[in-house]
Amino acid sequence: MKKLFLSTLLLLFVVNIFAQKNTAAQEATDELVKIYDLNTKQAKQMLVIQERKLRNLEQIKHMKTTDAKMYRHKFRAINQSTDASIRRMLTEAQMKIYTERRMEWRNKRAERIATLKESGLSLVEIEDKLLEEGF
């Protein structure tokens, strides 16, 4: 009886974690569907891309404290591959929106880097801060 109860409890825990990850991927997808006006096929592709990104980020999470340099490298690689996957699926009109948003992001990042440099942080500290803030 105890084993059945513990097994059921463990199953519910795993299902809950999966649902939370799936919800995060769905929320990110919903936002991007609105921004880029994605069709149904593209929305499905975007969900797969977002799920893969979250799964990959989850796999490297432990490196943040054990190997920060490798974590930064892999984090950038995950973001680059996600961006590449998104670019491949967008139409020409959607790519214009993507390019505009990317330029806005780069400008905000540059401003943030300048602010962090003024505060006297090292390059590694700046990189860590940018990762924390989603840049």
N, C-alpha and C positions, 0 to 999 in steps of 0.2 A: 504494500500500500504506500509506504514511504517513497519507494522508487517511482511509482506511478505519479505521485504528487510532485516530486522533484523534477521528473521528466516533463510533466505538463508545465510546471513553472519555468523551466529552462526554455521550452519551446515558445512560450508566451514572450519571454524576454527577447529571444532571437527575432521573433516576428515583429516585435515592437521596434527594435533597432533597425531592421530592414525597412519598416514602414517610415521611420524618421528619415532615413537616407533617401528613400524613394520620394518622400515629400519634398525634400530639399532639391532634388533633381527636377521634380515636377514644377516647383515654384520658379526655379531658374529658367526652365523651359517656357513656362507661361509668360514670364517677363520678356524673354527674347522673341516669342511669337508675336507679342504686341509691338515690340520695337521694330521688327523687320517685316511684319505682316506675312508670316510664314504660312504656307498652305499645309494641309493635313499631312502630306508625305514628309515635308520638311520638318514639321513639328515632331513627328515620330523619330526622324533622324536626330533632331536636336536633343530629344529626351535620351537617346542612346549615348550621344556625346556627353551630356551632362552627367549621366550615371557613370560613365567610364571615368570622367574627370574626378568625381567624388570618390569612386573606388580607388583610383590611383593615389589621390591625396591621403586617403585613409591608410594606404599601405606604407606611405613614407612618414606618417605622423610621428612615429617613434624616433626617427632620425633627428627631429628638431632638437632634442636634448642630448642625443648620443653622438651625432655627427652633423653639426650645423652646416658645415661647408657642403657636404653631400646633399643635405636637405635643401639648401638654397638652389643647388644645381638641378636637382630632380624637380623641385617646385617650378622653376623656370621652364624646364623641358615639358612638364605636363601642361603648363599654360600655353606654350608655343604649339604643341601638338593639338590642343583643343582649338586654338585660334585657326590653325590650318584646316582642321576638320570643318569648322564653321564656314570658313571662306570657300571651301570646295562646294558646299551645298547651296550657297546663296546665288541668286540671280544677279544680273548686272545692276538692276535698280536697287536691290538690297545691298549690293557691295558699296554703292555710293553712301548709303546710310552707315554701313560698317566703317568705311574710311573716315567719314566725318566724326563718328564716335571715337575712333581710334586716335585721331588727331587731338580731340578734346582730352582724352585720357593721357596722351603723351605730354600735352601742355600742363595738365594738373600735376603729373609726375615730376616734370622739370621744376615746377614751382615748389613742390614739396621737397625735392632734393636741395634746392637753393636754401630753403628755410632750415633744413636739417644741417647743412654745411655751416650756415651762420651760427648755429647753436653749438658748433665745435665737435660734432660727432665724427667718429672715424668712418671710413668707407664701409667697413663690415657692419658697424652699428647702423649706418644709414640703410644698407641693404636689408638688414633684419627688420628695421622699422617699416620700410616700404612693404615688405612681405606681410607684416602684421596688419598693415592698413589696406592691403589689397592692391598695391601698385606693383 
